Amino acid sequence: LSQYLDEETLTTIDPFDAVQLAYVIEVCINHKNQAAAGRYLYANSRDKLKNPNDSDRLRKYLMKFGLRFDELS
């Protein structure tokens, strides 16, 4: 996470969130675009939504930490 987050965020992020965010970043790195990563991450919950927009959900999640999909590598 130190590659993607600033020092202040690293010291204030909860351990639970750190593990989850690290996994999300790994998934993003392994998918060619945000839509594909979103579909993978929200594969089960997307069926319960009226208008699933997995790419937007992922974008909003990453933004909570000041990250963008295209900045992850």
KOLKOLFI-131101 format. One record per residue: residue in three letters; x, y, z of N, C-alpha, C, O, CB in turn. Coordinates in steps of 0.001 Angstrom, whole numbers. Glycine has a CB too. Layout:
BEGIN
  type      n_X      n_Y      n_Z     ca_X     ca_Y     ca_Z      c_X      c_Y      c_Z      o_X      o_Y      o_Z     cb_X     cb_Y     cb_Z
   ALA        X        Y        Z        X        Y        Z        X        Y        Z        X        Y        Z        X        Y        Z
...
//
This chain:
BEGIN
  type      n_X      n_Y      n_Z     ca_X     ca_Y     ca_Z      c_X      c_Y      c_Z      o_X      o_Y      o_Z     cb_X     cb_Y     cb_Z
   LEU      804    -1206        0        0        0        0      842     1262        0      400     2318     -453     -912        2     1183
   SER     2048     1145      508     2911     2334      573     3227     2892     -805     3612     4055     -931     4206     2002     1293
   GLN     3069     2080    -1833     3303     2539    -3202     2156     3447    -3674     2342     4258    -4580     3457     1329    -4154
   TYR      983     3311    -3064     -203     4015    -3549     -767     5062    -2590    -1484     5966    -3020    -1262     3027    -3851
   LEU     -454     4953    -1301    -1028     5861     -315       50     6715      329     1193     6283      478    -1787     5080      752
   ASP     -321     7930      708      640     8786     1391      814     8328     2843       39     7518     3351      184    10264     1337
   GLU     1822     8852     3478     2184     8429     4839     1046     8666     5833      789     7827     6696     3439     9171     5305
   GLU      374     9796     5715     -718    10103     6635    -1845     9077     6525    -2353     8600     7540    -1260    11507     6362
   THR    -2230     8742     5306    -3289     7763     5103    -2860     6395     5630    -3652     5685     6250    -3660     7672     3612
   LEU    -1626     6037     5386    -1126     4744     5869    -1182     4634     7390    -1436     3555     7925      302     4528     5394
   THR     -949     5727     8078     -957     5670     9542    -2362     5714    10124    -2560     5367    11288     -145     6809    10106
   THR    -3341     6139     9327    -4700     6261     9856    -5656     5184     9343    -6766     5060     9861    -5250     7613     9512
   ILE    -5259     4415     8352    -6142     3393     7795    -6253     2214     8770    -5256     1758     9328    -5620     2911     6411
   ASP    -7471     1739     8961    -7688      570     9816    -7106     -674     9162    -7096     -781     7935    -9192      371    10100
   PRO    -6622    -1613     9962    -6067    -2860     9403    -7058    -3587     8489    -6666    -4127     7454    -5643    -3794    10536
   PHE    -8330    -3602     8863    -9346    -4240     8031    -9395    -3598     6653    -9403    -4292     5637   -10719    -4157     8701
   ASP    -9427    -2264     6623    -9482    -1541     5355    -8207    -1739     4545    -8252    -1796     3316    -9716      -55     5602
   ALA    -7075    -1843     5226    -5803    -2026     4529    -5783    -3346     3768    -5341    -3401     2621    -4636    -1973     5520
   VAL    -6261    -4403     4406    -6294    -5718     3747    -7246    -5690     2568    -6920    -6186     1490    -6712    -6823     4741
   GLN    -8415    -5116     2765    -9408    -5046     1695    -8888    -4209      530    -9005    -4614     -627   -10728    -4460     2222
   LEU    -8321    -3059      826    -7806    -2182     -229    -6663    -2844     -984    -6581    -2723    -2206    -7338     -850      363
   ALA    -5790    -3534     -284    -4684    -4229     -955    -5227    -5262    -1938    -4697    -5412    -3039    -3758    -4912       81
   TYR    -6273    -5967    -1547    -6883    -6956    -2443    -7515    -6279    -3654    -7354    -6742    -4783    -7938    -7783    -1692
   VAL    -8229    -5191    -3421    -8869    -4467    -4528    -7809    -3960    -5506    -7993    -4057    -6720    -9719    -3282    -3992
   ILE    -6720    -3430    -4999    -5636    -2964    -5867    -5074    -4116    -6682    -4822    -3964    -7878    -4521    -2306    -5040
   GLU    -4876    -5261    -6054    -4367    -6441    -6777    -5320    -6849    -7898    -4881    -7160    -9006    -4162    -7625    -5805
   VAL    -6617    -6848    -7615    -7607    -7189    -8644    -7545    -6177    -9784    -7577    -6558   -10954    -9037    -7236    -8042
   CYS    -7458    -4900    -9455    -7384    -3860   -10487    -6160    -4049   -11378    -6247    -3912   -12598    -7350    -2470    -9841
   ILE    -5040    -4359   -10775    -3806    -4560   -11538    -3945    -5737   -12501    -3371    -5728   -13589    -2619    -4792   -10588
   ASN    -4705    -6742   -12097    -4832    -7959   -12891    -5979    -7932   -13899    -6223    -8927   -14581    -5012    -9121   -11981
   HIS    -6676    -6816   -14000    -7742    -6677   -14995    -7401    -5527   -15930    -6795    -4534   -15527    -9122    -6442   -14311
   LYS    -7804    -5679   -17188    -7384    -4704   -18197    -8102    -3366   -18089    -7585    -2351   -18555    -7606    -5270   -19564
   ASN    -9294    -3348   -17479    -9988    -2071   -17329   -10842    -2068   -16066   -11039    -3103   -15429   -10860    -1783   -18560
   GLN   -11338     -904   -15722   -12100     -718   -14490   -13400    -1505   -14513   -13814    -2045   -13487   -12393      756   -14267
   ALA   -14046    -1575   -15667   -15307    -2303   -15771   -15110    -3790   -15469   -15909    -4386   -14747   -15911    -2123   -17169
   ALA   -14066    -4379   -16009   -13799    -5803   -15774   -13466    -6060   -14311   -13922    -7048   -13735   -12650    -6290   -16669
   ALA   -12682    -5188   -13713   -12341    -5332   -12292   -13600    -5178   -11440   -13798    -5935   -10489   -11267    -4284   -11870
   GLY   -14438    -4224   -11765   -15688    -4025   -11028   -16611    -5222   -11126   -17195    -5638   -10125   -16402    -2797   -11536
   ARG   -16750    -5782   -12321   -17593    -6973   -12488   -17076    -8125   -11628   -17860    -8857   -11024   -17641    -7398   -13972
   TYR   -15762    -8280   -11576   -15166    -9338   -10768   -15416    -9101    -9278   -15833   -10009    -8559   -13663    -9434   -11042
   LEU   -15160    -7887    -8827   -15278    -7580    -7398   -16723    -7619    -6897   -16971    -7983    -5748   -14685    -6217    -7119
   TYR   -17656    -7251    -7738   -19059    -7184    -7330   -19898    -8263    -8015   -21083    -8051    -8275   -19631    -5803    -7643
   ALA   -19308    -9393    -8302   -19957   -10456    -9069   -21261   -10944    -8443   -22205   -11252    -9170   -19014   -11616    -9220
   ASN   -21337   -11022    -7141   -22547   -11543    -6501   -23552   -10447    -6168   -24751   -10637    -6374   -22180   -12292    -5239
   SER   -23103    -9327    -5667   -24027    -8273    -5253   -24639    -7527    -6431   -25687    -6897    -6283   -23318    -7296    -4355
   ARG   -24007    -7585    -7590   -24519    -6848    -8742   -25884    -7352    -9183   -26674    -6589    -9739   -23543    -6941    -9896
   ASP   -26173    -8637    -8941   -27465    -9213    -9346   -28628    -8667    -8524   -29783    -8760    -8941   -27423   -10728    -9219
   LYS   -28333    -8105    -7373   -29378    -7587    -6490   -29715    -6127    -6777   -30671    -5589    -6219   -28952    -7735    -5046
   LEU   -28945    -5496    -7629   -29158    -4083    -7927   -30026    -3910    -9161   -29953    -4699   -10103   -27824    -3371    -8122
   LYS   -30842    -2877    -9145   -31714    -2587   -10275   -30893    -2196   -11508   -31131    -2690   -12610   -32702    -1468    -9914
   ASN   -29927    -1303   -11297   -29051     -850   -12376   -27596     -980   -11927   -27001       -2   -11474   -29377      620   -12783
   PRO   -27026    -2164   -12046   -25649    -2327   -11576   -24662    -1525   -12414   -24689    -1578   -13644   -25262    -3797   -11594
   ASN   -23809     -797   -11752   -22751      -60   -12423   -21475     -327   -11626   -21035      493   -10822   -23077     1495   -12522
   ASP   -20902    -1493   -11876   -19751    -1949   -11106   -18550    -1032   -11270   -17790     -829   -10323   -19379    -3352   -11514
   SER   -18376     -489   -12439   -17259      410   -12689   -17366     1655   -11815   -16368     2109   -11254   -17207      801   -14169
   ASP   -18558     2202   -11698   -18764     3384   -10868   -18603     3048    -9388   -18034     3838    -8635   -20149     3982   -11125
   ARG   -19091     1904    -8970   -18921     1483    -7575   -17439     1369    -7228   -17008     1810    -6162   -19634      134    -7323
   LEU   -16670      780    -8126   -15234      639    -7906   -14559     2009    -7902   -13689     2269    -7071   -14608     -266    -8984
   ARG   -14948     2871    -8812   -14379     4220    -8869   -14604     4947    -7545   -13685     5572    -7014   -15000     5025   -10034
   LYS   -15812     4868    -7017   -16134     5525    -5755   -15347     4919    -4596   -14887     5645    -3715   -17634     5430    -5478
   TYR   -15188     3601    -4589   -14408     2949    -3534   -12960     3430    -3565   -12402     3790    -2528   -14464     1413    -3688
   LEU   -12359     3437    -4734   -10971     3878    -4852   -10813     5343    -4469    -9812     5722    -3861   -10467     3656    -6270
   MET   -11789     6163    -4819   -11722     7592    -4505   -11730     7850    -2998   -11197     8863    -2546   -12885     8326    -5159
   LYS   -12328     6947    -2216   -12301     7103     -755   -10868     7169     -243   -10597     7744      811   -13050     5944      -74
   PHE    -9958     6572    -1005    -8551     6539     -618    -7694     7427    -1523    -6465     7376    -1470    -8032     5104     -653
   GLY    -8350     8236    -2351    -7629     9144    -3234    -6953     8435    -4399    -5946     8914    -4920    -6603     9902    -2449
   LEU    -7501     7297    -4809    -6896     6510    -5890    -7775     6514    -7127    -8986     6720    -7053    -6648     5070    -5433
   ARG    -7130     6281    -8274    -7830     6115    -9546    -7332     4848   -10208    -6153     4508   -10100    -7621     7345   -10475
   PHE    -8225     4145   -10895    -7885     2877   -11526    -6673     3023   -12446    -5758     2201   -12402    -9079     2341   -12312
   ASP    -6665     4055   -13270    -5587     4203   -14256    -4241     4549   -13637    -3231     4555   -14341    -5955     5262   -15253
   GLU    -4199     4837   -12341    -2938     5102   -11656    -2336     3842   -11019    -1196     3853   -10554    -3149     6161   -10592
   LEU    -3116     2768   -11006    -2637     1530   -10397    -1869      710   -11419    -2323      550   -12552    -3808      712    -9822
   SER     -725      197   -11035       53     -647   -11948      926    -1586   -11176     1658    -2378   -11770      902      196   -12887
//
